[in-house]
Amino acid sequence: FGIHALLTVTVTLSRATATAWSEKDATGDVYPPLWDLAPENLLDFLVKDNKIVINAWNYQERLGVYKNLLNYSAKYFTAFGSQNSGNILWGLPLQHGWQFRTGRLADPSSVSSCGYKDGDLLCISVRSWWSCMNYYLAIIPFLGAVEAGLFGQLPYEIEILPPEERRADFCYSVANCRSRIPKLMDEWKAYFEVNNFTFIFIFSVSPETFSSFKLDDALRLMWRAHVASIAYALPRFQDRLKYLSHPEANFGEDWANAVDFIAATHFSTDFQTTNNFQAFLPQRMLVEGDVLPSISDFSPQQNKVLLSLRALHKANQLTGGLLLKLWQKAMSTEAGRKIGRKMIEDLVSS
């Protein structure tokens, strides 16, 4: 029953995203906001006292962290599309751009003007659940990449500026993060490790000899690190949910739960695929009074998807996590994952 229910949810998601993507594609709004203005080289950030100083609580600078990750890892993905479109790291900045566009990085407590148009629009609030969760999917991958040598021998150390409050919730340099969250740093370092035989083997072959199995290995490493980041951050930032409306807090946790299921398929997070599947996400924060599946300014597809995410999360809770374990078992072979991805792709393209 569990797998059947999960597949039903997947079908709903897939049909909805196909419609939502066709609508979004017409707008051409597919890059994160301000992408062209984000720093594209590490030396574009402030250099002070022999350190590259990055303000992770400024949207444009955090976006620049992603842009550097994409630029420096582009050489690995030349076989998968022009203009680095096949890079499987695109999922991270595209998600961050959606968070900014929909107001999810602003101060939800309304104590400050952080993140608001009539205040400091580019400010990322440390009171935002979304921004705190995202820190562990932006700064930690970045510092893992630095440690792995993705950027080569840097002339300066990297220093991340702390927020104005709750500083103990984060780490701010390679050494600091290595001492505080070694296992999580190991996961991201494993993905970016340029001297690792697996990555040399994966990425140094010609397009003619490249196999889907090798790409699957890359996706496995990336998703393993992604899930580890969420697993670490989720309990740490439970207190930030109190600033959100009940529907928005539910949605945040539903989305985090869904990532575990998506990750099990080694779903590709390249540029177009991510845009396809992100199109169903809500275009604003949910507020009190938003009742699924009847939110009037959301499309029927968005209502269905949010309701499906809620049902999936509840079903997984009711089974004590058994639903996820069954799904992971079904996705434990490349053949199983291929069937799952093919089913989704067919539905989206139909």
Residue, then its C-alpha position, 0 to 999 in steps of 0.5 A: f500500500g505504501i509504495h502504491a500511495l507514494l507512486t500516486v503522489t509522484v504521478t500527481l507531482s509530475r502532471a502538475t509540474a508539466t503544466a506549471w513549467s509550460e506556464k513558467d517557460a513563457t515568462g523566461d524567468v528561469y535564472p535566480p534573481l540578480w544572477d548576472l550581478a552575483p560575484e562570479n570569481l572569489l576575488d570579486f568578494l571583499v578582500k580584507d586582512n589577507k582574507i576573502v570575506i563573504n557576507a552570507w546574510n546578503y542574498q547577492e553574496r550568497l548567490g555568488v557563492y553558488k555562482n562560483l561553485l557552478n563556474y569552477s565545477a563546469k569542467y566536469f559537466t561539459a558533456f551534458g549541455s551548453q553553458n554549464s546547463g548540465n551541472i547538477l549543482w543548479g538545484l541549489p541556486l535555483q532553490h535559493g532564488w525561489q526563496f528570495r523571489t517569494g519572500r522566504l528569506a526576509d525576517p518573518s518576525s517583522v521585527s526588522s526590515c531585513g529582506y523587505k522592499d521598503g527596507d534592505l531587500l538583499c538582507i537574509s534574515v537569521r530568523s528565517w527558517w528557510s535561510c538558516m536551512n539554506y546556509y547548510l546547503a550553500i556555505i557548507p558545500f562551498l567550504g567543503a569545496v574549498e577544502a577539497g581543492l575545487f578552487g585550487q590554491l587560494p591566495y587568501e583564506i575564506e572567512i564567512l561573516p556571522p549574522e547579528e544574532r544566533r551566531a552559535d548556530f553556524c560555522y564560518s571557515v573551513a577550520n571552524c566547520r571542520s572542527r564543529i561538523p566534521k561528518l557533514m564537511d566530509e560528505w561535501k568534500a567527497y562530492f568535490e574532491v578533485n583528486n579522488f579517483t572516482f571523480i577523475f574516473i567519472f568526469s575525465v572520459s569523453p562524451e562517447t564513453f560516458s555512461s549513465f552509471k557514472l553520472d549516477d555515482a555523481l548524483r549519489l554523492m551529491w544527494r548523500a551530502h544534500v540529505a546530510s545537510i538537511a538532517y543536520a539543520l532540521p532539528r537545529f532550526q525547529d525554533r525558527l518555525k514559530y515565526l511562520s504561519h502554521p500553513e507555511a511551517n507545515f509546507g517547509e517541513d513537508w518539503a524537507n521530508a519530500v527531499d528524502f524521497i526525491a534524493a533516493t531516486h538520484f534525481s538529476t538537478d541540472f538547470q532545466t530539470t530543476n526548473n521543470f520541477q520547481a515550477f509547482l512551488p508556491q509563488r508566495m509564503l503561505v498565511e493563516g487562512d490558506v486551506l489546501p486544496s482551495i488556496s484561491d490564488f494558487s493554481p489547481q496544480q499547485n494546490k494538488v502538489l502541496l496537498s500531496l506533499r502534506a499527505l506524503h509527510k503525514a503518511n511517512q510519520l504515521t508509518g514511523g518512517l517505514l514509507l521512506k524505507l520502503w521507497q529507498k529499498a525500491m530505489s536501491t538499484e540503478a534499475g529501480r531508480k531508472i524506472g522511477r525517473k523514467m516514469i516521472e519524465d514520461l509524465v512531465s513530457s506528456 
